Amino acid sequence: MEGVNKMSKYGSNIYKRKDGRWEGRYIVGYKNNRSIYKSVYAKNMDELKEKMQCVLTCDIKKPTTLNELIYSWLSYGKIKNKESTYDKYSYIMEKHIKNGIGEIRLKNLTSVQVNQFLNDKFKNYSASYVKTMAIIIKSAIDFGHKEQLPELPNIQVNMPFSPKKEVNILGLDEQRQLELYIKNNQSLTALGIMLSLYAGLRIGEVCALRWNNIDFKNRIITVDSTIVRIKNENNKWIYKVGPPKTTHSKRDIPITNNLYQLLTAEFRNNKSPYIISNQESFLNIRTFEYRYHKLLKDADLYPHNFHTFRHTFATRCIESGVDIKTLSEVLGHSSVSFTLNTYVHPSFQEKCIQFEKLNNLTG
């Protein structure tokens, strides 16, 4: 768009123009299941938001099909959703919903149709993937009710049951074997594994971590970004550095002694602003996945998912006596209960140790 400087952090329907003004785009109607936009302009962001709120509550053409409702919900959500989230929802919409159930007029839409659609998808896709489809449809319907669409009936969307997956962690013997191999075969890939094993970083956070995120004097890692997957202007999926997964994911993590030694040794030889890359740009997540799987194979270890190291970190912290509140903040979680229920996996040996404490009560 000529004369406009796109500011992705504000959502792809809000722009700061080169002339200093702010521009916001909103839907005024639909044609061939595509949104038709108009724009409003303002001197600053706050003024633009007020104008956007005003036009969005005006009597513009209302959605009449599920497709139009979802496109409308997606458009309004651009302001608050992460770019990667918007692209993910848009992709699922285009691939699975648009040419099927999306063509049904709202006044004819029923709970049976929605849930039959989800059940049919469940035959070929994972529960978590179908659950995302359900979230898109339910969120759009809830949005429609808030907009008081007269033709939209009350629809009950059933969320697919997703059994809790058994998450593996490294046993102590496995962890010792891995760390011994890393000690004798140091590499950027090994350093990436240790950043998760001793700081609890996610794979995207590891790949996005820069040397300026390391405070060697105070021994602190500052996590302020991650690698996200989005669509570019040519509608192709790309990886880029983006904001953390949630607001709580931006955090400071103390550096343990063994991790400090690895970081200082690598810092002397660094050739990139990114910690686990040897180029000017960050290391692609897929490339890093290939490399760490090869390292595990060379170390004669089971091919664990990278997230296993984060779960292992959390469990070892609890076994070492780290209080749950501290652990929750280091992991970047919004609640202590989520940390306990999702990331703490005591081994049977640890359970035996804990139950032995019963004997101490009676001597």
C-alpha positions as a printed NumPy array, in Angstrom:
array([[  0.   ,   0.   ,   0.   ],
       [  1.684,   3.203,  -1.223],
       [  2.411,   5.815,   1.422],
       [  1.825,   3.384,   4.261],
       [  4.265,   1.769,   6.64 ],
       [  2.754,  -1.465,   7.904],
       [  3.137,  -1.934,  11.666],
       [  2.578,  -5.658,  12.288],
       [  2.615,  -5.376,  16.072],
       [ -0.659,  -3.441,  15.921],
       [ -2.378,  -6.058,  13.751],
       [ -2.444,  -6.145,   9.978],
       [ -5.545,  -3.889,   9.687],
       [ -3.921,  -0.95 ,  11.502],
       [ -1.127,   1.054,   9.877],
       [  1.046,   4.063,  10.535],
       [  1.351,   6.   ,   7.312],
       [  4.533,   7.674,   6.111],
       [  2.8  ,  11.029,   6.481],
       [  2.487,  10.373,  10.243],
       [ -1.217,   9.605,  10.284],
       [ -2.743,   6.325,  11.462],
       [ -5.059,   4.296,   9.223],
       [ -7.515,   1.592,  10.251],
       [ -9.418,  -0.702,   7.869],
       [-12.828,  -2.217,   8.628],
       [-15.398,  -4.366,   6.846],
       [-18.398,  -2.73 ,   5.193],
       [-19.72 ,  -5.752,   3.343],
       [-18.949,  -8.971,   1.518],
       [-18.646, -10.153,  -2.062],
       [-18.023, -13.757,  -3.076],
       [-17.259, -14.634,   0.555],
       [-14.575, -11.939,   0.658],
       [-14.543,  -8.932,   2.938],
       [-14.89 ,  -5.411,   1.478],
       [-12.959,  -2.774,   3.44 ],
       [-13.035,   0.956,   4.096],
       [-10.569,   3.057,   6.035],
       [-10.593,   5.676,   8.772],
       [ -7.704,   8.016,   9.641],
       [ -6.439,   9.641,  12.832],
       [ -3.513,  11.622,  14.223],
       [ -2.616,   9.029,  16.862],
       [ -3.355,   5.466,  17.952],
       [ -5.871,   6.349,  20.689],
       [ -7.911,   8.541,  18.355],
       [ -7.887,   5.816,  15.715],
       [ -9.17 ,   3.217,  18.181],
       [-12.062,   5.511,  19.097],
       [-12.945,   6.002,  15.44 ],
       [-12.653,   2.281,  14.761],
       [-14.961,   1.512,  17.664],
       [-17.438,   4.037,  16.31 ],
       [-17.568,   2.682,  12.769],
       [-17.708,  -0.909,  13.955],
       [-20.894,  -0.173,  15.884],
       [-22.544,   1.634,  12.965],
       [-25.276,   0.04 ,  10.877],
       [-23.096,  -1.611,   8.231],
       [-23.964,  -4.702,   6.246],
       [-24.383,  -7.623,   8.619],
       [-23.005, -11.123,   7.929],
       [-25.596, -13.542,   6.553],
       [-23.514, -16.734,   6.214],
       [-21.132, -18.505,   8.57 ],
       [-18.294, -17.615,   6.188],
       [-19.084, -13.916,   6.421],
       [-19.421, -14.128,  10.203],
       [-16.033, -15.811,  10.61 ],
       [-14.32 , -13.365,   8.225],
       [-15.861, -10.502,  10.197],
       [-14.705, -11.97 ,  13.523],
       [-11.201, -12.554,  12.125],
       [-10.991,  -8.991,  10.842],
       [-12.007,  -7.426,  14.144],
       [ -9.648,  -9.757,  15.999],
       [ -6.604,  -8.556,  14.055],
       [ -6.25 ,  -5.647,  16.452],
       [ -5.669,  -7.813,  19.514],
       [ -4.49 , -11.18 ,  18.145],
       [ -0.898, -12.07 ,  17.422],
       [ -0.062, -12.142,  13.727],
       [  0.788, -15.851,  13.897],
       [ -2.572, -16.625,  15.554],
       [ -4.488, -14.715,  12.891],
       [ -2.618, -16.531,  10.098],
       [ -3.253, -19.917,  11.72 ],
       [ -6.993, -19.263,  12.042],
       [ -7.201, -17.88 ,   8.497],
       [ -5.467, -20.96 ,   7.105],
       [ -7.864, -23.333,   8.869],
       [-10.803, -21.215,   7.741],
       [ -9.736, -21.339,   4.084],
       [ -8.791, -25.025,   4.099],
       [-11.599, -26.595,   6.133],
       [-14.571, -24.286,   6.718],
       [-14.986, -21.93 ,   3.773],
       [-16.183, -24.341,   1.07 ],
       [-18.287, -26.522,   3.346],
       [-20.272, -25.569,   6.397],
       [-19.204, -21.931,   5.934],
       [-21.608, -21.499,   3.01 ],
       [-24.691, -22.138,   5.205],
       [-26.823, -19.079,   5.907],
       [-26.891, -18.121,   9.569],
       [-30.655, -18.398,   9.852],
       [-30.429, -22.037,   8.673],
       [-27.434, -23.017,  10.811],
       [-28.043, -25.679,  13.49 ],
       [-26.041, -27.255,  16.304],
       [-26.373, -30.629,  14.576],
       [-24.725, -29.3  ,  11.41 ],
       [-21.828, -27.728,  13.298],
       [-21.093, -30.756,  15.437],
       [-21.499, -33.205,  12.551],
       [-18.929, -31.139,  10.642],
       [-16.517, -31.393,  13.576],
       [-17.157, -35.139,  13.987],
       [-16.395, -35.737,  10.309],
       [-13.12 , -33.791,  10.609],
       [-12.23 , -35.801,  13.701],
       [-11.963, -38.925,  11.519],
       [ -8.928, -37.553,   9.653],
       [ -7.356, -34.972,  11.972],
       [ -6.071, -34.845,  15.529],
       [ -8.296, -33.821,  18.411],
       [ -6.254, -30.665,  19.039],
       [ -6.529, -29.603,  15.371],
       [-10.297, -30.168,  15.281],
       [-10.558, -28.341,  18.602],
       [ -9.038, -25.279,  16.919],
       [-11.75 , -25.49 ,  14.229],
       [-14.357, -25.636,  16.996],
       [-12.801, -22.617,  18.729],
       [-12.955, -20.596,  15.493],
       [-16.623, -21.427,  14.899],
       [-17.656, -20.925,  18.532],
       [-15.753, -17.639,  18.846],
       [-17.338, -16.311,  15.659],
       [-20.816, -17.325,  16.869],
       [-20.219, -15.691,  20.267],
       [-19.085, -12.574,  18.428],
       [-22.254, -12.667,  16.34 ],
       [-24.416, -12.833,  19.448],
       [-22.585,  -9.846,  20.943],
       [-23.306,  -7.986,  17.715],
       [-26.96 ,  -9.022,  18.153],
       [-27.32 , -10.53 ,  14.708],
       [-31.055, -11.231,  14.408],
       [-30.708, -14.268,  12.114],
       [-28.15 , -16.113,  14.262],
       [-29.722, -18.892,  16.391],
       [-28.265, -20.278,  19.608],
       [-25.677, -22.846,  18.527],
       [-24.117, -25.388,  20.884],
       [-20.548, -26.168,  19.768],
       [-19.14 , -29.301,  21.401],
       [-15.403, -29.225,  21.95 ],
       [-13.746, -32.496,  20.85 ],
       [-12.448, -34.561,  23.749],
       [ -8.678, -34.51 ,  23.769],
       [ -7.185, -37.061,  26.162],
       [ -4.222, -35.759,  28.094],
       [ -1.046, -37.006,  26.477],
       [  1.502, -38.786,  28.579],
       [  4.542, -36.517,  28.578],
       [  7.936, -38.129,  28.869],
       [ 10.763, -36.621,  30.86 ],
       [ 14.381, -37.623,  30.952],
       [ 15.203, -40.026,  33.745],
       [ 18.215, -39.094,  35.836],
       [ 20.365, -41.711,  34.105],
       [ 19.265, -40.42 ,  30.698],
       [ 19.968, -36.835,  31.693],
       [ 23.428, -37.727,  32.99 ],
       [ 24.161, -39.602,  29.76 ],
       [ 23.046, -36.623,  27.683],
       [ 25.03 , -34.094,  29.711],
       [ 28.153, -36.266,  29.575],
       [ 27.855, -36.437,  25.803],
       [ 27.365, -32.647,  25.602],
       [ 30.395, -32.088,  27.844],
       [ 32.549, -34.059,  25.432],
       [ 30.859, -32.798,  22.245],
       [ 30.084, -29.13 ,  22.702],
       [ 28.204, -27.39 ,  19.909],
       [ 25.557, -24.744,  19.305],
       [ 22.942, -27.505,  19.174],
       [ 24.109, -28.829,  22.538],
       [ 23.936, -25.316,  23.978],
       [ 20.356, -25.013,  22.731],
       [ 19.397, -28.212,  24.534],
       [ 21.034, -27.008,  27.751],
       [ 19.112, -23.718,  27.546],
       [ 15.912, -25.724,  27.788],
       [ 17.229, -28.31 ,  30.238],
       [ 18.514, -25.686,  32.71 ],
       [ 16.399, -22.604,  31.96 ],
       [ 13.153, -24.14 ,  30.706],
       [ 13.133, -22.314,  27.351],
       [ 10.759, -23.317,  24.552],
       [ 12.266, -24.211,  21.171],
       [ 11.138, -20.918,  19.579],
       [ 12.627, -18.965,  22.49 ],
       [ 15.936, -20.807,  22.12 ],
       [ 16.165, -19.993,  18.402],
       [ 15.234, -16.324,  18.993],
       [ 17.624, -15.793,  21.931],
       [ 20.324, -13.173,  21.292],
       [ 23.549, -12.474,  23.078],
       [ 22.144,  -9.133,  24.226],
       [ 19.553, -11.155,  26.166],
       [ 22.361, -12.457,  28.388],
       [ 23.442, -10.39 ,  31.385],
       [ 26.735, -12.063,  32.257],
       [ 27.41 ,  -9.73 ,  35.199],
       [ 24.175, -10.539,  37.024],
       [ 23.796, -13.994,  35.442],
       [ 20.33 , -13.426,  34.003],
       [ 18.651, -14.543,  30.769],
       [ 15.937, -12.157,  29.538],
       [ 13.346, -13.867,  27.339],
       [ 11.569, -11.256,  25.228],
       [ 10.917, -12.931,  21.855],
       [ 10.263, -16.205,  20.063],
       [ 10.193, -17.53 ,  16.504],
       [  6.717, -17.428,  14.968],
       [  5.316, -18.876,  11.735],
       [  3.266, -16.448,   9.642],
       [  2.25 , -15.797,   6.041],
       [  4.117, -13.125,   4.093],
       [  2.739, -10.752,   1.474],
       [  2.996, -13.552,  -1.124],
       [  0.834, -15.826,   1.039],
       [  3.809, -18.082,   1.798],
       [  4.569, -19.425,   5.268],
       [  7.741, -17.957,   6.753],
       [  9.483, -17.841,  10.137],
       [ 10.281, -14.555,  11.849],
       [ 11.152, -13.194,  15.286],
       [  7.988, -12.189,  17.12 ],
       [  6.72 , -11.407,  20.605],
       [  6.659, -14.148,  23.275],
       [  3.847, -16.693,  23.402],
       [  1.985, -14.76 ,  26.142],
       [  2.566, -11.646,  28.257],
       [  3.802, -13.908,  31.057],
       [  6.352, -15.478,  28.695],
       [  8.447, -12.31 ,  28.854],
       [ 10.603, -13.08 ,  31.869],
       [ 14.033, -13.099,  33.536],
       [ 15.688, -16.423,  34.348],
       [ 18.724, -16.962,  36.63 ],
       [ 21.67 , -18.669,  34.929],
       [ 22.952, -21.824,  36.648],
       [ 26.71 , -22.347,  37.006],
       [ 26.995, -25.084,  34.372],
       [ 24.931, -23.081,  31.882],
       [ 26.995, -19.974,  32.657],
       [ 30.197, -21.818,  31.782],
       [ 28.757, -23.03 ,  28.465],
       [ 27.509, -19.554,  27.558],
       [ 30.767, -17.779,  28.407],
       [ 32.79 , -20.342,  26.437],
       [ 30.59 , -19.912,  23.361],
       [ 30.45 , -16.12 ,  23.709],
       [ 34.196, -15.911,  23.03 ],
       [ 33.662, -17.564,  19.649],
       [ 30.275, -16.153,  18.673],
       [ 29.831, -15.022,  15.08 ],
       [ 26.144, -14.174,  15.215],
       [ 23.849, -11.949,  17.282],
       [ 21.799, -15.128,  17.893],
       [ 23.131, -17.581,  20.452],
       [ 22.625, -20.871,  18.594],
       [ 23.246, -19.529,  15.088],
       [ 26.526, -19.005,  13.245],
       [ 24.978, -16.541,  10.78 ],
       [ 23.509, -13.042,  10.987],
       [ 19.973, -14.422,  11.006],
       [ 18.357, -16.776,  13.522],
       [ 18.473, -20.548,  13.075],
       [ 15.271, -21.94 ,  11.571],
       [ 13.292, -24.087,  14.022],
       [ 13.092, -26.988,  11.564],
       [ 16.863, -26.942,  11.093],
       [ 17.417, -26.934,  14.841],
       [ 14.964, -29.843,  15.255],
       [ 16.934, -31.891,  12.734],
       [ 20.201, -31.131,  14.506],
       [ 19.072, -31.908,  18.047],
       [ 17.481, -35.195,  16.93 ],
       [ 20.804, -36.12 ,  15.335],
       [ 22.582, -35.239,  18.591],
       [ 20.248, -37.492,  20.586],
       [ 20.867, -40.314,  18.114],
       [ 24.638, -39.842,  18.363],
       [ 24.319, -39.886,  22.16 ],
       [ 22.394, -43.177,  21.889],
       [ 19.275, -41.675,  23.464],
       [ 15.573, -41.997,  22.688],
       [ 14.41 , -39.384,  20.09 ],
       [ 12.549, -37.165,  22.551],
       [ 10.455, -34.171,  21.509],
       [ 12.3  , -30.944,  22.329],
       [  9.565, -29.939,  24.784],
       [ 10.677, -32.936,  26.861],
       [ 13.645, -30.88 ,  28.069],
       [ 11.347, -28.125,  29.369],
       [  9.223, -30.698,  31.209],
       [ 12.401, -32.288,  32.577],
       [ 13.611, -28.89 ,  33.799],
       [ 10.343, -28.298,  35.666],
       [ 10.372, -31.748,  37.284],
       [ 14.016, -31.489,  38.352],
       [ 13.29 , -28.088,  39.907],
       [ 10.513, -29.548,  42.052],
       [ 12.677, -32.529,  43.008],
       [ 15.421, -30.076,  44.026],
       [ 13.092, -28.104,  46.29 ],
       [ 12.408, -25.068,  44.075],
       [  9.129, -23.513,  45.235],
       [  6.284, -23.759,  42.747],
       [  5.674, -19.993,  42.535],
       [  9.273, -19.352,  41.471],
       [  9.129, -22.193,  38.964],
       [  5.864, -20.917,  37.498],
       [  7.363, -17.466,  36.89 ],
       [ 10.556, -18.895,  35.38 ],
       [  8.499, -21.018,  32.978],
       [  6.425, -17.979,  32.029],
       [  3.061, -19.35 ,  33.179],
       [  0.032, -17.327,  34.223],
       [ -0.85 , -19.558,  37.175],
       [  0.772, -21.958,  39.615],
       [ -1.962, -24.551,  39.06 ],
       [ -1.151, -24.747,  35.333],
       [  2.504, -25.381,  36.16 ],
       [  1.645, -28.165,  38.609],
       [ -0.89 , -29.878,  36.365],
       [  1.05 , -29.614,  33.127],
       [  4.78 , -29.52 ,  33.795],
       [  5.533, -31.43 ,  36.964],
       [  5.992, -35.176,  36.486],
       [  7.39 , -36.914,  39.587],
       [  9.062, -40.231,  38.826],
       [  8.023, -43.377,  40.678],
       [ 11.318, -43.206,  42.555],
       [ 10.494, -39.675,  43.693],
       [  7.029, -40.824,  44.766],
       [  8.636, -43.532,  46.911],
       [ 10.904, -40.932,  48.553],
       [  7.952, -38.711,  49.325],
       [  5.915, -41.578,  50.788],
       [  8.844, -42.585,  53.006],
       [  8.278, -39.286,  54.823],
       [  5.183, -40.897,  56.355],
       [  7.472, -43.083,  58.456],
       [  9.171, -40.025,  59.889],
       [  5.893, -38.819,  61.378],
       [  5.67 , -41.813,  63.707],
       [  9.342, -42.57 ,  64.163]])
